[in-house]
């Protein structure tokens, strides 16, 4: 079958751009840079990811809401650190028609400043807590770097969960739950990841601390898919979000947020795709099984009926299938569905029917085998599970092989991917390493690790307090 012009292992960035276009995921020709048009297949894929997110939110008793797009400037400015963090990225609205607004509005870059004035109305008593809500909306940030579909855009498809709690300890339990939610979701997407506690200078504006969720792309750069923020009462004080305790006192709420963006699609494309196109994890594939009738003259009805019967049986097992009965060659159909990354292809022709078999082809490995019709549903179910395991294992192997724990900056210079260096806790030392490596500081591992204390910071020579991770990023 034809392959892409650019090869993934030779020129990842150009390969990525080519795949996005060939697979009809989005169209970048809209006249505002960084605001792309979602094509049907790309939007369907995003909706399947959203469905997985909604399922996780329902399991953990989050309620879905939808807040307005526009935020008044006065509300946005209530939290100084927040406005400082987003000030250069905001789109401002100054006029309604020909009338100048008395107060400027902005397109939400994220929704804290839209939601929290309402939280102060909704929450009155300890009985109103915890408050756990989420929304899936578009956010807008003026991205000045080179845009890339799904990875760096100006209009962002965004999931955000916001919670309020009686105290810091309860909010910490929510942070733990958010980590568990992220773990379940990303395992369904067959994507290994790392949690990093972001450095102070790069945490979310207004947060007490931020945990990032990062994946390693085949280019050796990391991509931050989302983040979890512990706010303490940093937002509840300016927005007056308080509650009455059982004893009649009034306390400020402690808050958290958890968010992920369409970068998930960028990671899916980059981590699993190959030189034939996308390779979709079965859990989110718009079509999990494509059934190709191999037509011979005089046998058309017999073959098509068998294809439709199989498709109906798969539907009964909640497996998404499609019978491709277009009047084109089987080879062209193979190419189209390989490009779209459909996990399994089934071929059925007259000879297969005579032998009471079907042909099964895996997208990830290209493995092709004959399967008894009687065992077809069971075999397809097993193969979809095997594909998920294989995609995850391959990506995990790549991540593990490209995470390097070293003691010196010189060692780190020669490593591709993510490096971990002993760190004394001084920001200046980490920033100096960042400059030497021409990369970015990802943050500290969230797991306790006493091993680092055997070593010294490579910059100042003081005893290390933790490891610090560095990588080139998108």
C-alpha positions, -999 to +999 in steps of 0.1 A: +000+000+000+011+036-006+030+053+023+033+089+034+057+112+016+074+120+049+086+092+072+078+093+109+113+084+120+130+108+096+110+140+097+083+137+125+070+172+122+063+171+084+050+135+088+026+148+114+013+177+093+008+153+063-011+127+084-035+154+098-044+165+063-046+131+046-068+116+073-092+145+071-090+153+108-090+191+104-085+218+077-059+245+086-069+268+057-094+289+077-083+325+074-075+330+111-042+312+119-045+286+147-082+284+144-088+252+124-120+236+110-127+202+124-134+177+096-161+150+102-136+122+110-116+144+134-147+157+152-160+121+156-127+111+171-127+140+195-163+132+205-153+096+213-125+110+236-150+134+251-174+104+258-146+086+277-140+118+297-178+121+305-179+085+317-151+092+341-168+123+354-200+105+360-182+077+378-168+103+402-200+123+407-190+154+387-219+173+372-217+188+337-223+226+333-219+251+305-207+286+313-208+317+290-178+324+267-175+360+276-160+372+309-162+409+322-128+425+327-136+433+363-141+397+372-110+386+354-089+411+373-100+400+408-071+375+410-039+394+403-016+364+396-042+350+372-044+381+351-007+384+351-004+348+339-029+352+310-027+389+302-007+386+271-028+357+257-063+373+260-086+383+232-105+415+242-139+426+230-143+464+231-174+470+209-209+456+205-218+466+169-208+503+167-213+509+204-182+509+226-187+488+257-186+504+291-165+475+303-143+453+281-151+416+278-127+388+270-130+354+254-123+328+281-087+316+282-099+293+310-130+295+332-120+303+368-129+339+366-162+331+349-173+303+373-161+316+407-185+345+411-213+320+406-197+296+431-199+324+457-237+324+451-242+287+450-222+278+481-236+288+514-232+259+538-209+229+544-239+208+531-232+223+496-197+208+496-179+192+479-190+210+447-177+190+417-185+203+382-170+201+347-175+214+312-162+207+277-159+240+258-137+261+236-111+284+251-091+311+234-055+320+238-034+342+216-006+318+207+024+336+192+046+305+185+043+284+153+008+268+154+004+230+148-029+212+145-042+199+179-008+207+195-005+245+194-037+264+184-055+296+193-090+281+197-087+251+220-112+223+225-109+220+263-122+199+292-120+214+327-132+202+361-136+226+390-142+216+426-147+232+460-140+216+494-142+223+531-104+222+536-070+215+522-071+178+531-103+172+512-090+191+482-059+169+484-082+138+481-096+154+450-062+158+435-055+121+441-089+112+425-080+134+395-047+115+391-066+082+391-091+096+365-062+107+342-046+072+346-077+054+336-084+076+307-049+076+293-046+038+296-078+035+275-060+057+249-029+034+252-007+064+262+019+061+289+026+094+307+044+110+335+031+133+363+054+162+371+051+188+399+057+220+379+084+244+392+073+275+410+080+298+381+060+277+357+029+266+377-006+277+368-013+314+376-029+315+410-022+279+420-006+266+452+010+239+430+004+223+396+009+187+384+014+184+347+004+153+326+031+148+300+037+123+272+068+117+251+064+121+214+085+102+188+104+134+180+119+132+215+099+162+227+073+161+254+037+173+250+017+184+280-018+170+277-033+186+308-028+195+344-042+192+379-041+223+401-043+226+439-055+262+446-058+262+484-080+293+491-061+315+466-092+320+444-119+316+470-107+347+490-109+373+461-141+357+448-156+353+483-164+316+480-171+307+516-194+284+536-209+282+570-195+253+592-216+231+614-204+253+643-217+285+626-183+298+615-175+310+580-145+295+562-131+299+527-134+269+504-103+251+491-104+245+454-089+223+426-091+221+389-082+194+364-081+201+326-071+184+294-072+197+258-074+185+222-037+179+225-048+143+233-055+139+196-021+153+188-006+126+211-027+098+196-016+107+161+020+111+170+025+082+194+006+055+176+006+065+139+029+051+112+039+057+076+005+043+064-015+068+085-033+068+119-034+038+142-064+042+165-067+027+200-099+006+199-115+025+229-118+057+209-117+046+172-147+060+154-148+027+135-133-003+154-139-029+126-142-023+089-157-051+069-146-053+032-168-075+008-146-092-018-171-093-047-171-119-075-197-117-103-227-137-094-218-139-057-226-103-048-257-108-026-243-138-008-211-119+002-229-086+011-255-105+032-227-122+052-210-088+058-242-073+071-249-102+093-214-099+109-218-062+113-252-067+132-236-093+155-208-069+163-233-041+170-250-064+195-216-066+214-212-028+212-184-031+187-185-002+161-182-017+126-188-005+091-194-024+059-176-007+030-197-015+000-185+013-022-180+004-059-142+007-059-113-017-057-106-036-024-070-022-025-083+014-025-106+006+005-076-009+023-056+022+018-085+045+029-091+026+062-054+021+070-050+059+066-079+064+091-063+039+115-092+015+119-079-012+143-093-043+125-101-051+089-123-080+080-123-094+044-151-117+033-152-133-002-170-163-018-140-186-011-141-175+026-178-183+028-172-217+012-147-225+040-169-208+066-141-184+075-133-147+074-100-130+070-089-107+098-061-081+095-047-061+124-039-024+116-010-021+141+010-051+130-004-060+096-009-096+108-034-114+086-052-147+095-082-168+087-108-172+114-138-195+117-171-177+112-185-194+143-157-179+164-155-146+146-171-124+173-150-139+201-118-136+181-125-100+171-131-091+207-098-107+218-079-091+189-092-056+198-079-062+234-046-074+221-042-043+199-048-020+229-022-039+249+003-039+221-001-001+214+004+006+251+034-017+255+051-003+225+046+033+237+057+024+272+089+008+259+097+040+240+090+062+270+111+040+293+140+038+269+140+076+266+139+085+303+174+090+316+185+095+352+220+111+352+242+130+376+258+156+354+248+181+328+274+167+304+257+133+305+223+150+300+235+168+269+239+135+250+204+121+259+173+122+238+140+125+255+135+132+292+165+136+316+163+136+354+191+154+373+196+158+411+184+192+422+191+212+453+157+231+452+172+264+441+153+279+411+184+295+397+202+261+394+173+246+375+170+276+351+207+274+344+204+237+335+175+246+313+196+271+294+226+248+290+204+220+277+183+244+255+152+227+269+125+232+294+120+223+331+092+198+334+092+196+371+098+171+400+085+135+400+055+133+424+067+100+438+090+101+469+125+090+460+153+091+486+179+080+461+184+116+449+199+125+483+229+104+475+239+130+449+248+167+446+232+194+425+254+196+393+253+234+394+260+245+429+273+212+445+248+213+474+230+181+484+201+173+462+165+174+476+148+158+447+152+150+410+143+176+383+131+166+349+142+184+317+132+180+280+125+198+248+088+205+246+061+214+222 
